[in-house]
Amino acid sequence: MDVPELLETLKHQPERTNMDNQMFYTIISLLNLGLSILIYLIIAQAVLSWIRPDPNNFFVRLLNKITDPILRPLDRLIPSVGGLSFTPIIAIMIIQLIRYSLETNLLR
């Protein structure tokens, strides 16, 4: 590789790095958005558990399908106290911890 080719390669490298950074930030932002949506779904699941909707309702089944893989393992680990389950609160705290670590460690 001669000198003009090397200089041309070095000129174009920052653009590629900038584009990689933009893609990385986009991926982190999408993960953050997905985790935020998951928090709202867990809150909706907790509220619905108080009113006992029809379990055959499409939206209730969809909500259960999305939140159960997160809440059920925590239900087995954390007992309910006086009929109240604290698993949604703990799940939200774990998700917030993941969001915080994504934002602080990966976006530096």
HELIX and SHEET records of a PDB file:
HELIX    1   1 VAL A    3  ILE A   51  1                                  49    
HELIX    2   2 PHE A   58  LEU A   77  1                                  20    
HELIX    3   3 THR A   87  SER A  101  1                                  15    
HELIX    4   4 LEU A  102  LEU A  106  3                                   5    
END                                                                             
